[in-house]
């Protein structure tokens, strides 16, 4: 009984699957026939916007207009002609004639020099005598160029002004010859460490500051002598002397302190003053 029931259940299932498969085949065939019937390749290409007349199925390339005229180069001849050509500066390459280190030049300054001038101020010297050596002769009137490398005015403690000068070139045989020279004598006074110093006036100023005490003492001493010469004033004679002595001592003690806050002398050298310059390094010339 159970076996018959299973057959009865399986048989309708098989029939339904068969009918479904047949319907599927019929539906697929109908769809394919419909596509083949309505397919038009020309219309499909036209709908895409591609022109097939050229045979390749590709769109026409855009027309490129060629410019037959070549591009003209900018005319720069006028600009070149308007700019003057400048000759390059020829640096001094030196020579084979040696001017030894330590060689001295007797010169005069062509303009005034003072501690009022700032660092970097140009200074010129001119030789007043011929300087000769092994293979070279530097004539009188040769110009040497320098500059002020340090400068200050008088300072407290009676310190004088200062000017330091370095000479860096000489015009010789049509060339500007670089050199390194310094001042060893200015206005017939020796210069140490290349520093032209104003007068240091501490001792002189201290002596001046003590003038008041010395003058007062001398007056009091004269008054003591005058009072002692008369019998009636003899008893008063010591007082002026004591007063003058006290003032002299106080003034002597204070004068070094007051002199410390005073300033020294200025550096002021007029044009045409004699200098002696000395080479710090050897120089080679033609």
C-alpha positions as CSV (number, residue, x, y, z in Angstrom):
1,X,0.0,0.0,0.0
2,X,2.8,2.3,0.8
3,X,4.6,1.5,-2.4
4,X,1.5,2.4,-4.4
5,X,1.2,5.7,-2.6
6,X,4.8,6.7,-3.4
7,X,4.3,6.0,-7.1
8,X,1.2,8.1,-7.1
9,X,3.1,11.0,-5.6
10,X,6.2,10.8,-7.8
11,X,4.3,10.4,-11.1
12,X,2.6,13.9,-10.9
13,X,5.9,15.5,-10.0
14,X,7.6,14.0,-13.1
15,X,4.8,15.2,-15.4
16,X,5.0,18.7,-14.0
17,X,8.8,18.9,-14.6
18,X,8.4,17.7,-18.2
19,X,5.8,20.3,-19.0
20,X,7.9,23.0,-17.4
21,X,11.0,22.1,-19.5
22,X,9.0,22.1,-22.7
23,X,7.6,25.5,-22.0
24,X,11.1,26.8,-21.3
25,X,12.4,25.6,-24.6
26,X,9.5,27.1,-26.4
27,X,10.0,30.5,-24.6
28,X,13.7,30.6,-25.4
29,X,13.2,29.8,-29.1
30,X,10.6,32.5,-29.3
31,X,12.9,35.1,-27.8
32,X,15.8,34.2,-30.2
33,X,13.6,34.3,-33.2
34,X,12.3,37.7,-32.2
35,X,15.9,39.1,-31.8
36,X,17.0,37.7,-35.2
37,X,13.9,39.1,-36.9
38,X,14.3,42.7,-35.5
39,X,18.2,42.9,-35.6
40,X,19.6,45.6,-37.9
41,X,23.3,46.2,-37.6
42,X,23.2,49.4,-39.7
43,X,20.6,50.9,-37.4
44,X,22.6,49.9,-34.4
45,X,25.7,51.6,-35.7
46,X,23.7,54.7,-36.7
47,X,22.2,54.9,-33.2
48,X,25.7,55.0,-31.7
49,X,26.6,58.0,-33.9
50,X,29.5,56.2,-35.7
51,X,29.7,56.8,-39.5
52,X,30.3,53.5,-41.3
53,X,30.8,55.1,-44.8
54,X,34.5,55.3,-44.3
55,X,34.7,51.5,-44.2
56,X,36.4,51.3,-40.8
57,X,33.5,51.8,-38.5
58,X,35.4,54.6,-36.8
59,X,34.4,58.3,-36.6
60,X,36.1,60.8,-38.9
61,X,39.1,62.6,-37.5
62,X,38.6,66.4,-37.0
63,X,40.1,68.6,-39.7
64,X,43.4,70.1,-38.6
65,X,44.2,73.4,-40.3
66,X,47.9,73.6,-40.9
67,X,49.4,77.0,-40.7
68,X,51.5,77.4,-43.8
69,X,53.4,80.4,-42.4
70,X,56.3,79.4,-40.1
71,X,56.5,81.1,-36.8
72,X,58.7,84.1,-37.0
73,X,61.5,84.4,-34.4
74,X,61.4,87.5,-32.3
75,X,63.7,90.2,-33.5
76,X,66.2,90.9,-30.8
77,X,68.7,92.6,-33.0
78,X,67.4,96.0,-31.9
79,X,67.7,95.2,-28.2
80,X,71.2,93.9,-28.7
81,X,72.3,97.0,-30.5
82,X,70.9,99.2,-27.8
83,X,72.9,97.6,-25.0
84,X,76.5,98.7,-25.1
85,X,79.1,96.0,-24.7
86,X,81.3,96.4,-21.6
87,X,84.8,95.0,-21.5
88,X,85.4,92.6,-18.7
89,X,87.6,93.8,-15.9
90,X,91.1,92.2,-16.1
91,X,92.2,91.3,-12.6
92,X,95.8,91.9,-11.6
93,X,97.7,88.6,-11.8
94,X,100.9,89.8,-10.2
95,X,104.4,89.7,-11.6
96,X,107.8,88.2,-11.0
97,X,109.4,91.2,-9.3
98,X,109.3,91.0,-5.5
99,X,108.9,93.9,-3.2
100,X,110.0,92.5,0.2
101,X,107.9,92.6,3.3
102,X,109.0,95.4,5.5
103,X,109.6,97.9,2.7
104,X,108.8,101.4,3.8
105,X,107.3,104.3,1.8
106,X,107.6,108.0,2.6
107,X,104.2,109.5,1.9
108,X,101.9,112.4,2.7
109,X,98.1,112.2,3.2
110,X,96.1,113.9,0.5
111,X,93.2,114.8,2.8
112,X,92.7,115.5,6.5
113,X,92.4,112.6,8.9
114,X,90.6,112.8,12.3
115,X,88.8,110.6,14.8
116,X,85.6,112.2,13.7
117,X,85.7,110.1,10.5
118,X,83.8,106.8,10.6
119,X,85.1,103.3,9.9
120,X,85.3,102.6,6.2
121,X,86.3,106.2,5.2
122,X,88.7,106.2,2.3
123,X,92.2,107.6,2.8
124,X,94.7,108.3,0.1
125,X,98.5,108.8,0.4
126,X,101.1,110.0,-2.1
127,X,104.7,109.1,-2.2
128,X,107.1,112.0,-1.7
129,X,110.3,110.1,-2.6
130,X,111.3,107.4,-5.0
131,X,111.5,103.9,-3.6
132,X,113.8,101.5,-5.5
133,X,114.7,97.9,-5.1
134,X,115.9,94.8,-7.0
135,X,114.2,95.3,-10.4
136,X,111.6,97.9,-9.5
137,X,111.3,101.6,-9.0
138,X,108.3,103.2,-7.4
139,X,108.4,106.9,-8.4
140,X,107.4,109.9,-6.3
141,X,103.7,110.8,-6.7
142,X,102.5,107.1,-6.7
143,X,99.1,106.9,-5.1
144,X,98.3,104.4,-2.3
145,X,94.8,103.7,-1.3
146,X,93.6,102.8,2.2
147,X,90.7,103.1,4.6
148,X,90.0,103.7,8.3
149,X,89.3,100.3,9.9
150,X,88.7,101.6,13.4
151,X,87.9,105.0,14.9
152,X,86.7,106.5,18.1
153,X,86.7,109.9,19.8
154,X,88.3,110.7,23.2
155,X,87.0,108.6,26.1
156,X,86.9,108.9,29.9
157,X,90.0,108.2,32.0
158,X,91.7,110.8,29.8
159,X,91.9,108.2,26.9
160,X,92.6,110.0,23.6
161,X,90.9,109.4,20.3
162,X,92.0,106.6,17.9
163,X,92.3,106.1,14.2
164,X,93.6,102.9,12.6
165,X,94.4,102.8,8.9
166,X,95.1,99.9,6.5
167,X,96.5,100.5,3.0
168,X,95.2,97.9,0.6
169,X,96.3,98.9,-2.9
170,X,98.9,100.9,-5.0
171,X,98.5,102.2,-8.5
172,X,101.8,101.1,-10.2
173,X,102.6,100.8,-14.0
174,X,99.0,101.1,-15.0
175,X,97.8,98.5,-12.6
176,X,96.1,98.6,-9.2
177,X,98.4,96.4,-7.2
178,X,96.8,94.8,-4.0
179,X,99.0,95.1,-0.9
180,X,98.9,95.0,2.8
181,X,100.6,98.0,4.5
182,X,100.1,99.9,7.8
183,X,101.2,103.1,9.4
184,X,104.4,103.1,11.5
185,X,104.9,106.9,11.8
186,X,102.5,109.8,11.7
187,X,103.5,113.5,12.0
188,X,107.0,112.4,13.1
189,X,105.5,110.3,16.0
190,X,105.8,106.6,16.2
191,X,102.6,104.6,15.8
192,X,102.3,101.3,17.7
193,X,100.0,98.4,16.6
194,X,98.8,100.6,13.7
195,X,96.8,102.8,16.1
196,X,97.2,106.6,15.7
197,X,96.3,107.7,19.2
198,X,95.2,111.0,20.6
199,X,97.1,112.4,23.5
200,X,96.4,110.6,26.8
201,X,96.1,113.5,29.3
202,X,95.5,111.7,32.7
203,X,98.6,113.1,34.5
204,X,98.2,116.5,32.9
205,X,94.5,116.6,33.9
206,X,95.2,115.4,37.4
207,X,97.8,118.2,37.8
208,X,95.3,120.7,36.6
209,X,92.6,119.4,39.0
210,X,95.1,120.1,41.8
211,X,95.6,123.7,40.9
212,X,92.9,125.0,43.2
213,X,94.4,123.3,46.4
214,X,97.9,124.6,45.6
215,X,96.8,128.1,44.9
216,X,94.8,128.2,48.1
217,X,97.7,126.9,50.2
218,X,100.0,129.5,48.8
219,X,97.6,132.3,49.7
220,X,97.1,130.9,53.2
221,X,100.9,130.6,53.7
222,X,101.4,134.3,52.7
223,X,98.6,135.3,55.1
224,X,100.2,133.3,57.9
225,X,103.5,135.1,57.3
226,X,101.9,138.5,57.3
227,X,100.0,137.7,60.6
228,X,103.2,136.5,62.2
229,X,105.0,139.7,61.4
230,X,102.9,141.7,63.8
231,X,102.8,141.0,67.5
232,X,99.1,141.7,67.8
233,X,98.1,139.0,65.2
234,X,100.8,136.4,66.0
235,X,98.2,134.3,67.8
236,X,96.1,134.1,64.6
237,X,98.9,133.2,62.2
238,X,98.6,129.4,62.5
239,X,95.0,129.2,61.4
240,X,95.4,130.2,57.8
241,X,98.3,127.8,57.5
242,X,96.2,124.9,58.9
243,X,93.3,125.7,56.7
244,X,95.5,125.9,53.5
245,X,97.2,122.6,54.4
246,X,93.8,120.8,54.9
247,X,92.5,122.1,51.6
248,X,95.6,121.2,49.7
249,X,95.5,117.6,51.1
250,X,91.8,117.1,50.2
251,X,92.3,118.5,46.7
252,X,95.3,116.2,46.2
253,X,93.3,113.2,47.1
254,X,90.3,114.1,45.0
255,X,92.1,115.2,41.9
256,X,92.9,111.6,40.6
257,X,89.2,110.7,40.9
258,X,88.0,113.8,39.1
259,X,90.6,113.4,36.4
260,X,89.4,109.9,35.7
261,X,86.1,111.2,34.4
262,X,87.8,113.6,32.0
263,X,88.6,112.9,28.3
264,X,91.9,112.8,26.4
265,X,92.9,114.6,23.2
266,X,91.5,114.3,19.7
267,X,93.3,112.9,16.6
268,X,93.5,115.6,14.0
269,X,96.0,115.4,11.2
270,X,95.9,118.0,8.4
271,X,96.4,117.2,4.8
272,X,100.1,117.1,3.6
273,X,101.4,115.6,6.9
274,X,104.2,113.1,6.6
275,X,103.6,109.4,7.2
276,X,105.7,106.3,6.9
277,X,104.0,103.2,5.6
278,X,105.4,99.6,6.0
279,X,104.5,96.5,4.0
280,X,103.2,93.7,6.1
281,X,103.5,91.2,3.3
282,X,105.6,90.8,0.2
283,X,104.2,92.1,-3.1
284,X,104.9,90.9,-6.7
285,X,104.8,93.4,-9.5
286,X,105.8,93.5,-13.2
